[in-house]
Amino acid sequence: MTLTDLLVQVKHEMGIKYEFTLILLGFSLLLARVLPVFILTPMIGGDSTPTEVKLGLGVLIGLVCFPGIEPSLPLIPTGPLTFIAVLVKELFIGFAISFIVGIVFDAAQVAGQLMDNMSGTNMANIMVPAIQQQVSLYASLKLQLFITLFLTLNGHHLVIDAIADSVVAIPLETFPRFSHGLWPFFDLVARVFGDMMRISMALSAPVLLATFLTDLALGMINRVAPQVQVFFVSMQIKPAVSVLIVFTSMHLIMTRVVTEYGVMFVWVRRALGLLG
């Protein structure tokens, strides 16, 4: 039995009604939407996760979502230019989802850097495997904490649900209709970026306030006793104060992060509604 005969037999046994060419084209388009979410966001480990694992997970999720694209297979354009255009569209949707999903993780890194700058711990940098970059201590702590909490709350399940919903809202053979116009979608992107700054400021607020009050107290001491070297004293006091504040406010930070995860998925649903 030749390979062609074997493929025909497998096709007959699985009840597949379409040619393998259409199946491969449709599946490649689906992967163009799925893979950016798992490659660009650090929710499954980031750059520390082997590429083979991320590709395998993307292919597995694509197989799960494949029944949703089956009605679209006969409508997929097979011309070179039209297929490339549809492929770029799928990449755009994947990048849009990954941008919104990764916004909380980016906010965690920004919040940690703000805390390190205010507490004076930014002089100590460590390598974070998830992003393959040298970052400060609190930035690493926040990022690792948020990834762990995200996986513990089964946030990756909601991401998979969002990908499946995007297949229904924006089929493979159609381009985004921008049902509410082009500007509302890009306005949403700008608001999501603004949310990153809001979240980072909210998460770093306890340490920023504590270090500010510490600087204020040391400044008052310097006015009363100018001979005290408050600059060198602050180098020992501010890191200790920041550590104390972080661990005493950890439950507040965790509660706020859970709320922001919910807001993040609301943004994802709204983006899909604007694109569809």
One Martini backbone bead per residue (centre of mass of N, CA, C, O) as a GRO file, in nm:
protein
  276
    1MET     BB    1   0.095   0.038   0.024
    2THR     BB    2   0.066   0.351  -0.024
    3LEU     BB    3   0.058   0.665   0.100
    4THR     BB    4  -0.198   0.753  -0.044
    5ASP     BB    5  -0.373   0.513   0.042
    6LEU     BB    6  -0.341   0.560   0.345
    7LEU     BB    7  -0.467   0.845   0.356
    8VAL     BB    8  -0.740   0.761   0.240
    9GLN     BB    9  -0.809   0.563   0.464
   10VAL     BB   10  -0.794   0.757   0.699
   11LYS     BB   11  -1.007   0.950   0.591
   12HIS     BB   12  -1.236   0.742   0.589
   13GLU     BB   13  -1.226   0.655   0.891
   14MET     BB   14  -1.264   0.970   0.999
   15GLY     BB   15  -1.469   1.132   0.810
   16ILE     BB   16  -1.332   1.303   0.595
   17LYS     BB   17  -1.434   1.554   0.342
   18TYR     BB   18  -1.149   1.665   0.291
   19GLU     BB   19  -0.870   1.768   0.181
   20PHE     BB   20  -0.546   1.777   0.290
   21THR     BB   21  -0.482   2.058   0.193
   22LEU     BB   22  -0.704   2.207   0.351
   23ILE     BB   23  -0.620   2.106   0.629
   24LEU     BB   24  -0.333   2.228   0.632
   25LEU     BB   25  -0.415   2.521   0.584
   26GLY     BB   26  -0.606   2.551   0.825
   27PHE     BB   27  -0.402   2.467   1.047
   28SER     BB   28  -0.191   2.688   0.991
   29LEU     BB   29  -0.381   2.923   1.058
   30LEU     BB   30  -0.440   2.838   1.348
   31LEU     BB   31  -0.143   2.850   1.447
   32ALA     BB   32  -0.109   3.159   1.389
   33ARG     BB   33  -0.307   3.218   1.638
   34VAL     BB   34  -0.188   3.040   1.879
   35LEU     BB   35   0.129   3.067   1.913
   36PRO     BB   36   0.167   3.365   2.016
   37VAL     BB   37   0.042   3.315   2.298
   38PHE     BB   38   0.272   3.096   2.391
   39ILE     BB   39   0.537   3.263   2.311
   40LEU     BB   40   0.489   3.576   2.425
   41THR     BB   41   0.387   3.461   2.688
   42PRO     BB   42   0.473   3.380   3.041
   43MET     BB   43   0.252   3.160   3.147
   44ILE     BB   44   0.453   2.886   3.065
   45GLY     BB   45   0.768   3.029   3.113
   46GLY     BB   46   0.864   3.131   2.853
   47ASP     BB   47   1.196   3.111   2.757
   48SER     BB   48   1.244   2.855   2.947
   49THR     BB   49   1.074   2.715   2.751
   50PRO     BB   50   1.079   2.503   2.523
   51THR     BB   51   1.000   2.515   2.195
   52GLU     BB   52   0.880   2.230   2.172
   53VAL     BB   53   0.663   2.270   2.389
   54LYS     BB   54   0.513   2.510   2.261
   55LEU     BB   55   0.451   2.374   1.994
   56GLY     BB   56   0.302   2.129   2.109
   57LEU     BB   57   0.081   2.292   2.253
   58GLY     BB   58  -0.024   2.438   2.002
   59VAL     BB   59  -0.103   2.184   1.845
   60LEU     BB   60  -0.299   2.073   2.057
   61ILE     BB   61  -0.491   2.318   2.055
   62GLY     BB   62  -0.550   2.299   1.752
   63LEU     BB   63  -0.689   2.021   1.767
   64VAL     BB   64  -0.916   2.111   1.956
   65CYS     BB   65  -1.011   2.356   1.750
   66PHE     BB   66  -1.067   2.221   1.469
   67PRO     BB   67  -1.383   2.178   1.460
   68GLY     BB   68  -1.436   2.496   1.432
   69ILE     BB   69  -1.297   2.504   1.121
   70GLU     BB   70  -1.440   2.303   0.926
   71PRO     BB   71  -1.652   2.494   0.776
   72SER     BB   72  -1.399   2.676   0.651
   73LEU     BB   73  -1.231   2.505   0.450
   74PRO     BB   74  -1.378   2.563   0.164
   75LEU     BB   75  -1.315   2.896   0.205
   76ILE     BB   76  -1.023   2.882   0.168
   77PRO     BB   77  -0.773   3.039   0.028
   78THR     BB   78  -0.526   2.920  -0.230
   79GLY     BB   79  -0.391   3.157  -0.301
   80PRO     BB   80  -0.105   3.311  -0.239
   81LEU     BB   81  -0.195   3.604  -0.161
   82THR     BB   82  -0.452   3.535   0.001
   83PHE     BB   83  -0.316   3.349   0.206
   84ILE     BB   84  -0.118   3.558   0.321
   85ALA     BB   85  -0.335   3.752   0.419
   86VAL     BB   86  -0.469   3.552   0.616
   87LEU     BB   87  -0.213   3.496   0.782
   88VAL     BB   88  -0.175   3.787   0.884
   89LYS     BB   89  -0.445   3.798   1.028
   90GLU     BB   90  -0.385   3.571   1.231
   91LEU     BB   91  -0.140   3.708   1.359
   92PHE     BB   92  -0.291   3.956   1.458
   93ILE     BB   93  -0.479   3.807   1.653
   94GLY     BB   94  -0.258   3.671   1.822
   95PHE     BB   95  -0.119   3.937   1.912
   96ALA     BB   96  -0.366   4.063   2.051
   97ILE     BB   97  -0.404   3.845   2.266
   98SER     BB   98  -0.112   3.848   2.384
   99PHE     BB   99  -0.113   4.144   2.472
  100ILE     BB  100  -0.347   4.123   2.680
  101VAL     BB  101  -0.246   3.880   2.848
  102GLY     BB  102   0.051   4.022   2.910
  103ILE     BB  103  -0.013   4.284   3.081
  104VAL     BB  104   0.021   4.183   3.378
  105PHE     BB  105   0.317   4.090   3.352
  106ASP     BB  106   0.427   4.367   3.274
  107ALA     BB  107   0.326   4.509   3.531
  108ALA     BB  108   0.498   4.345   3.727
  109GLN     BB  109   0.773   4.442   3.622
  110VAL     BB  110   0.727   4.745   3.661
  111ALA     BB  111   0.666   4.736   3.964
  112GLY     BB  112   0.939   4.617   4.050
  113GLN     BB  113   1.114   4.850   3.938
  114LEU     BB  114   0.993   5.072   4.115
  115MET     BB  115   1.066   4.942   4.386
  116ASP     BB  116   1.373   4.932   4.337
  117ASN     BB  117   1.421   5.237   4.295
  118MET     BB  118   1.309   5.325   4.581
  119SER     BB  119   1.482   5.106   4.766
  120GLY     BB  120   1.779   5.035   4.622
  121THR     BB  121   1.772   4.732   4.462
  122ASN     BB  122   1.877   4.787   4.155
  123MET     BB  123   2.182   4.681   4.189
  124ALA     BB  124   2.036   4.398   4.192
  125ASN     BB  125   2.078   4.144   3.954
  126ILE     BB  126   1.885   3.896   3.773
  127MET     BB  127   1.808   3.603   3.615
  128VAL     BB  128   1.523   3.544   3.405
  129PRO     BB  129   1.402   3.276   3.239
  130ALA     BB  130   1.120   3.376   3.121
  131ILE     BB  131   1.287   3.642   2.965
  132GLN     BB  132   1.597   3.657   2.937
  133GLN     BB  133   1.672   3.868   3.181
  134GLN     BB  134   1.791   4.141   3.353
  135VAL     BB  135   1.664   4.186   3.677
  136SER     BB  136   1.524   4.276   3.947
  137LEU     BB  137   1.406   4.152   4.234
  138TYR     BB  138   1.102   4.239   4.231
  139ALA     BB  139   1.049   4.170   3.937
  140SER     BB  140   1.093   3.867   3.974
  141LEU     BB  141   0.888   3.816   4.198
  142LYS     BB  142   0.634   3.915   4.052
  143LEU     BB  143   0.645   3.735   3.801
  144GLN     BB  144   0.651   3.457   3.942
  145LEU     BB  145   0.392   3.499   4.107
  146PHE     BB  146   0.193   3.548   3.866
  147ILE     BB  147   0.236   3.281   3.722
  148THR     BB  148   0.154   3.094   3.952
  149LEU     BB  149  -0.130   3.216   3.997
  150PHE     BB  150  -0.238   3.169   3.712
  151LEU     BB  151  -0.213   2.856   3.715
  152THR     BB  152  -0.376   2.805   3.978
  153LEU     BB  153  -0.646   2.954   3.845
  154ASN     BB  154  -0.672   2.859   3.543
  155GLY     BB  155  -0.600   3.078   3.317
  156HIS     BB  156  -0.527   2.895   3.070
  157HIS     BB  157  -0.819   2.808   3.017
  158LEU     BB  158  -0.924   3.091   2.937
  159VAL     BB  159  -0.738   3.124   2.696
  160ILE     BB  160  -0.849   2.884   2.535
  161ASP     BB  161  -1.137   2.993   2.523
  162ALA     BB  162  -1.062   3.251   2.366
  163ILE     BB  163  -0.958   3.109   2.116
  164ALA     BB  164  -1.220   2.958   2.050
  165ASP     BB  165  -1.396   3.218   2.026
  166SER     BB  166  -1.234   3.342   1.790
  167VAL     BB  167  -1.313   3.128   1.580
  168VAL     BB  168  -1.615   3.212   1.585
  169ALA     BB  169  -1.596   3.525   1.548
  170ILE     BB  170  -1.327   3.466   1.350
  171PRO     BB  171  -1.295   3.327   1.084
  172LEU     BB  172  -1.061   3.225   0.860
  173GLU     BB  173  -1.203   3.349   0.585
  174THR     BB  174  -1.214   3.613   0.751
  175PHE     BB  175  -1.214   3.939   0.824
  176PRO     BB  176  -1.215   4.190   1.014
  177ARG     BB  177  -1.504   4.400   1.066
  178PHE     BB  178  -1.535   4.615   1.271
  179SER     BB  179  -1.834   4.671   1.394
  180HIS     BB  180  -1.739   4.965   1.549
  181GLY     BB  181  -1.488   5.013   1.409
  182LEU     BB  182  -1.153   5.101   1.411
  183TRP     BB  183  -1.102   5.284   1.663
  184PRO     BB  184  -1.205   5.115   1.913
  185PHE     BB  185  -0.975   4.909   1.906
  186PHE     BB  186  -0.731   5.111   1.944
  187ASP     BB  187  -0.848   5.226   2.203
  188LEU     BB  188  -0.823   4.962   2.360
  189VAL     BB  189  -0.517   4.934   2.338
  190ALA     BB  190  -0.456   5.199   2.489
  191ARG     BB  191  -0.606   5.117   2.752
  192VAL     BB  192  -0.435   4.869   2.813
  193PHE     BB  193  -0.171   5.024   2.844
  194GLY     BB  194  -0.280   5.200   3.074
  195ASP     BB  195  -0.336   4.960   3.265
  196MET     BB  196  -0.044   4.888   3.315
  197MET     BB  197   0.019   5.144   3.478
  198ARG     BB  198  -0.203   5.113   3.691
  199ILE     BB  199  -0.116   4.837   3.802
  200SER     BB  200   0.177   4.908   3.876
  201MET     BB  201   0.105   5.132   4.079
  202ALA     BB  202  -0.077   4.960   4.267
  203LEU     BB  203   0.142   4.737   4.339
  204SER     BB  204   0.368   4.967   4.434
  205ALA     BB  205   0.243   5.159   4.652
  206PRO     BB  206   0.339   5.061   4.933
  207VAL     BB  207   0.644   5.105   4.880
  208LEU     BB  208   0.636   5.397   4.783
  209LEU     BB  209   0.518   5.512   5.044
  210ALA     BB  210   0.729   5.407   5.246
  211THR     BB  211   0.981   5.537   5.112
  212PHE     BB  212   0.881   5.824   5.125
  213LEU     BB  213   0.855   5.839   5.436
  214THR     BB  214   1.151   5.772   5.486
  215ASP     BB  215   1.268   6.018   5.339
  216LEU     BB  216   1.119   6.227   5.510
  217ALA     BB  217   1.239   6.148   5.783
  218LEU     BB  218   1.538   6.181   5.703
  219GLY     BB  219   1.514   6.480   5.624
  220MET     BB  220   1.435   6.579   5.908
  221ILE     BB  221   1.690   6.475   6.048
  222ASN     BB  222   1.889   6.646   5.875
  223ARG     BB  223   1.780   6.921   5.979
  224VAL     BB  224   1.852   6.866   6.282
  225ALA     BB  225   2.110   6.660   6.190
  226PRO     BB  226   2.358   6.721   5.968
  227GLN     BB  227   2.578   6.497   6.060
  228VAL     BB  228   2.395   6.297   5.940
  229GLN     BB  229   2.418   6.022   5.711
  230VAL     BB  230   2.138   5.961   5.537
  231PHE     BB  231   2.226   5.818   5.280
  232PHE     BB  232   2.359   5.568   5.421
  233VAL     BB  233   2.118   5.494   5.598
  234SER     BB  234   1.909   5.441   5.365
  235MET     BB  235   2.056   5.185   5.244
  236GLN     BB  236   1.945   5.011   5.499
  237ILE     BB  237   1.641   5.089   5.544
  238LYS     BB  238   1.475   5.067   5.274
  239PRO     BB  239   1.499   4.761   5.217
  240ALA     BB  240   1.368   4.672   5.486
  241VAL     BB  241   1.099   4.818   5.447
  242SER     BB  242   1.017   4.684   5.178
  243VAL     BB  243   1.008   4.393   5.279
  244LEU     BB  244   0.795   4.437   5.501
  245ILE     BB  245   0.570   4.546   5.314
  246VAL     BB  246   0.545   4.311   5.116
  247PHE     BB  247   0.468   4.087   5.333
  248THR     BB  248   0.221   4.246   5.463
  249SER     BB  249   0.085   4.300   5.150
  250MET     BB  250   0.042   4.027   4.993
  251HIS     BB  251  -0.269   3.982   5.009
  252LEU     BB  252  -0.341   4.240   4.853
  253ILE     BB  253  -0.193   4.173   4.593
  254MET     BB  254  -0.338   3.907   4.527
  255THR     BB  255  -0.622   4.026   4.511
  256ARG     BB  256  -0.559   4.228   4.284
  257VAL     BB  257  -0.466   4.025   4.069
  258VAL     BB  258  -0.731   3.871   4.040
  259THR     BB  259  -0.888   4.115   3.938
  260GLU     BB  260  -0.703   4.171   3.687
  261TYR     BB  261  -0.763   3.910   3.543
  262GLY     BB  262  -1.059   3.971   3.491
  263VAL     BB  263  -1.007   4.228   3.325
  264MET     BB  264  -0.841   4.097   3.103
  265PHE     BB  265  -1.074   3.910   2.993
  266VAL     BB  266  -1.259   4.142   2.921
  267TRP     BB  267  -1.072   4.260   2.705
  268VAL     BB  268  -1.069   4.015   2.522
  269ARG     BB  269  -1.373   4.005   2.461
  270ARG     BB  270  -1.389   4.293   2.348
  271ALA     BB  271  -1.190   4.257   2.116
  272LEU     BB  272  -1.349   4.032   1.970
  273GLY     BB  273  -1.605   4.206   1.929
  274LEU     BB  274  -1.461   4.426   1.751
  275LEU     BB  275  -1.352   4.228   1.530
  276GLY     BB  276  -1.641   4.074   1.459
   0.00000   0.00000   0.00000
